[in-house]
Amino acid sequence: MKRTKIISRNFEMIMGAIGSIIGIFSGSFLIFLESVGPHTPFLGMVAIIASVLGLASTYYVRKNSEIAGVGFIVATMFVIVGSAYINVLSAIFLLIAGVSALFRK
């Protein structure tokens, strides 16, 4: 009988949750900051939807880490596009979680 090593995915879950929560807050900030530009509420909604994708990936990281890693990286791309430069910290956390989920064995 072959032994399988169980890997704890707590690091990915914590990094993904922190990045998603920061993304939701900064996306909400962009929505309430309508005076900056005409497309600011739309970009804030994109950032919030991407952060919700990050939260969903946080949930799936223990079931299938490859799919969760891809979800984290896709959420990172949309967070960067959606919030310009305000949400860089959230994108860094989500990217670290995604790369860690994909390449850690």
CORBELGI-V738567 format. One line per field, one symbol per residue. ss: DSSP state (H for helix, E for strand, L for the rest). A space follows every 10 residues. Layout:
# CORBELGI-V738567
ss->???
This chain:
# CORBELGI-V738567
ss->LLLLLLLLLH HHHHHHHHHH HHHHHHHHHH HHLLLLLLLH HHHHHHHHHH HHHHHHHHHH LLLLHHHHHH HHHHHHHHHH HHHLLLLHHH HHHHHHHHHH HHHLL
